[in-house]
Amino acid sequence: MLVVMRHDASPEDVQRVVTTIEEMGYEARPMPGRQRTTVGLVGNDGRVDGARVQALPGVAEVIFVTKPYKQVSREWKPESTVIRLANGVTIGGPEVVVMAGPCSVESESQIMAAAEAVRAAGATVLRGGAFKPRSSPYSFQGLGREALRLLARAREATGLLIVTEAMDPDQVDEVADIADIVQIGARNMQNYTLLRRVGRCGKPVLLKRGMAATVQDLLLSAEYILAEGNPDVILCERGLRGFDTVTRNLFDVTAIPVVHHLSHLPIVADPSHGTGRRDLVPPMARAALAAGADGLIIEVHPAPERALSDGAQSLDPAEFAGMMQDLGRIADAIGRSLAVPAGASK
């Protein structure tokens, strides 16, 4: 971190900055120049509070030379993280993992039909919301514990792994008992108490980008999880809130290669929430895969017109199967392959 002093900063102002940096536990190196002095902070471990220095008399600006996040960065770990799931499928390597299923678990027949359909088409992970954070308190909120039981039943019957969301810290253990991947939704991306808790849950975590979050915001949230000792974090691009209402969100495909440049963590893409439109999900899924996504999370419902949540962006089984064929061809073209369900042949 560099502290740039004003032209008229006095020696006392410079010394005050040096003293403050040393009080924070770091080394300060004043660097006098022809027109102004800068003070370098040495030993930044990512926990420096720049605001404390910025407010001092004589300070013009504070420039962060290194990233504010550490453990998630390529500087910390140059090689890509590859997360091995319970059935041997990996995320972050040459295989592309497809997670698919309904927005919400609605009934046993619905989740079983969805699980069988997505597995037949080539998905390896079943998504399904048990606890649903909805914009309206009057919308369907999920079946809760009963949904967790049904997800476990679907895994037993199909061999698919389970990804489902935990909404608050008290819920984490209950969800982690069933889920193979614990999801943190967009609305909770900066719920730091929850992030710390899933950092200790012992399961891989899928962290969705917030609706108005920068890439740096997303990486800083991931840092909370890694700081608690959990290295198995999967980032997720799911669209940003934009000004154009023609789509539900602005699907930021550029975030995929940007994250790969900045971080060693794998990133998956959610074109269902990213667009909010069934007809746009396949083309955006193809684009995300071509851009380097390590996986896709797709909403699939046996009967989207009867879905209790997000039916407008959910594919039916036939649409999903057709999309998977396209994705397989794209994966081949870029030197990757789609992960296959446990017991299936490649």
N, C-alpha and C positions, 0 to 999 in steps of 0.2 A: 504494500500500500504506500502511495506517495501523498504527502501532505504539501500542497502548494501554498506558499505564503503570499500575502498581498505585497505590492511594491513598497508600501509604507509600513510594513510590519517591523516592529522594534525588536532588538535582541531579546528583550524580556518576553515578547510574544513567542519567539522561536523557542526559548527555553521552556516556556509553559507547555508547548506542544511536546517537547522532548520529555519533560517530566510526566506528562499525562500518559504518553506511550509506555514509559517505563513502569508507571503505576499499574498499567493494564497487563504487565508481565512480558513485554516485548522489548527488543532492542531498537533504539532510535538513532538514525544516522543523519545529522544535518548536512546539507549539500549546498553551500552558498554559490550563487551564480552572479552574473554581471548585473542583472536587473532584479532578481528575486531569489529567495532561498526556498529550497524544498527540503522536506524531512522524510527520509525513508523509514518505513516500519519493517523490520526484519523478523522472520519467524511466524508470519501469518498462518495460523492453522485453520482458518475459515470461521473463527468465532469472534473476529474483530468487530467491534461496534464503531463504525466510522462516524456515526452521529455525535459521539462523545467528543471527537476531535474537531469535527466540522463546526461546532458551536463556539470554539475558542476564539478569542480576539486575534485578529491578524491573519486568519486562515481564509484563503480564497476558494479553494476546492480540495476535495479528497478524491484521489484516483485509485481505484482498485486494480492492481497489476495482475494479480492472480484471481482465479474464479472464487466466488463466495462459497461454493460447494467444493468438497474435497474427495470423499470416498467414491462418489459416482463419476468422477471425471476421468478422462483418458490420461491425464497427467498422473493421476494416482495409480491407475491400472491400465496400461496400454492395450493389453489383449482383451478381446470381447468376452464378457461373461456368458457362459452357457449353463442354463438351468436345467437340471435333469429332474423330470417329473416322476411320479410314483410308478408309472407303467413303462419307464425307460425312454419315453419321448423326451426330446430336448427342445428348448427354446433358446435361440441365440446362435445356433450352429447352422449348418447347411439346410436342415429341414425347416419347412414352414408349417406352423401349427395352426389349424383352423378350429376355433371354438364356436359352437353354434347351438341354438336352442331358443326358446321363447323368452320374451322380456320377463314374464312372471310365470311362476308355477301356479296353475289354476286348478288342476285336478290330477288324479293319478292317470286317468286315460289320456289326458292331454300331454303330460310330460313323458309318458312312456311312448306315445306315438311320435312325439318330437325326437326323443332319443334314438329310437329305432331308425327314423328317417335320416337324421344327420349322420349317424354312424354308417348307414348303407351308402351314403354319398361320399364318405371319406373323412368326416370330422373326427378328431381324437379327444376333444374336450366338450362336455355339455355345459352350456350356460343356462342359468335360470334363476330369476330373482325370488328369494324367500321373503326378505324384508325389502320393501320397495319405497324409496324416497320419492314422493311425487310432488309436483308443483302445487297441486290442489289437495287440501285435506279430505275432499270428498271423492277423490279417485281411489281406485283399487290399490290397497297398500300391501298386498301379498298375503300368503297363508302362514307366514312365520314358521314356527317349529314344525308344523305339519308339512310344509314345503321341504324342509331339510330332510325329513324322513322319506319323502317321495323322491328326492334327488338321490339319496342313498340307495333306494330301491332301483332307480333307473341305472345307477352305476353297476349294481349287482347283476342286473339283467343284460346290460350291453357291454360292460367293460370300459365305458367312457369315464374319463376323469371329470371332476366337478369343479366349476368356478362359480362362486356366488358371493354376494356382497354382505359385509358387516357394516352397520351404520353407526354404532357407538362402541366405546371401549368395553362396556359390560357384555356386549354381544359377541365379542371376538372369540372367546373360548368355545362357545356353543357353535358358532359357524365353523371354526377351525377343526372341531371334532368330526365334521362331515366333509368339508370342502378340501379338495386337493390344492386349490389356489384360492386365497382369500382376496376378494375384490374390494378396493376402495373407490367409491364412485366420485364423479366429477364434483358434486356438491360438498364432498368431504376431503377434497385434495389438500386443503390447508387446515384440517382439523388435527392439530398437532398432538393432542392427547391421544387420539385414535391412531395416528401414525406411529407414535412411540409404542403403543400397545401391540400393534401388529408386527412391529419390529421384534417382539419377544414371543410371537405365537408359534414359531417353529415350522411355518408353512410358507411356500412362495406367495408373494403378494403381487397382484395386478393393480397398478396405480393409474387411474384415469386422470387425464389433464382437465383442469377446471375450465368452466365455460368462458372465463375471461382471463385465463392464466397465460403468462409467457412461458416459453421453453425453460427459461431460467427458474421461474416459479416452480415448474414441474420437477426440475432436477433438485431444487432445494428441498421440496417435499420428500423426494426419494431419499435425500441425505438423512432425514430424520429416521427413516426405517433402517438404513444401513448403520447409522450411529448407535442403534440399539442392538446390533449384532446380527441382523438378518441380511445376508448378501443377495438373496434370491428375490430381486425386485424386477417386475416386468412393467415397463412403461406403456401407456396407451394413449394414442391420439384419437380423440372422439369428436372433434369439431369445436369451433369457437362461436360465441354469439356475435353475429354480424348485423349490419344494417339492412341487408337485402332479405326480404321475407319469402323469396321464391323457394328457398330451402330452409329446413329447420335450423341448421347451423352452417358455418363456413368450415368445410373439411380441409384441414391444413396438411396437405400431402408433403409440403416442404419440410415439415417438422421431423419427418422420418429420417432423411439423410442428415439433417442438422443435428439431431440427437445422436446418431451414429458417430458424427464427427466430434461431438463434445463429451460423450459418455460411453462407457463400456457396457452399459446395461442394454438388454434387448428391448425392442419396442414393437408393439402390435398396433393394429389400426381397427377402428370401429366405424365402418362406413354407414352402418344403420343409423346410429345417433348422429353421425357426421353430416348426413343429408336429410334424414327424416322422410325420405321418399323411396318406396320399394323399387321404382324403376331406375333410380340412381345408385342403388347399392352395388349391383354387379360391376358397372364401369368404374366406380370408385374403389372397389375391392381390387380390380385388376390394376388400377393405377398405383394403389398402395403397395401391392406386391412388387410391381416393377420398380418402385422407388426404394425398395429394400426392406419392407416390413418383415419382421421375424414371425409374424402370425396375424391372423384376422379374427375378429370376434363379430359374429353375424347373428342377427335375430331371425329365427325360423319358427313358424307356428303351423301346426297341422291345418288350421283354418283361420288365416289372418283376419278375415272379415268378422270373426266372432271373438277375436282376442280382447281381453279385458284391459290391456295396455299395449300401446305402440303397434297396433295392427297395421297402420298405414306404412310403416317402414319394415315390416316383417315379410320375408319371403315365404312362399309355400314350399313343400318338399320338392316339387318338380323344378321350380325356379332355382332352388339351392343346388340341386344335382347338376343342372345345366351350368351354373356358375362354377362349380367345382371342376368340371371338365376344362373350362377356359383357364382356370387358375393353374391347373396341372400343366397346360401347355406353356403358360408364361413362366412358371417355375423352371421348366426344362430349358427355356430359352435363356435364362439368366444364370444357369448353372446351379440351381437349387432343386429341391423336390418337396412335395407335400408329405408331411408326416402321415403315417397310416395307423388306423386303430390297432390296438393290441390283438394279436392273433391273425391279422390280415397280412397278405403277402404284397410286396411292393411290385 
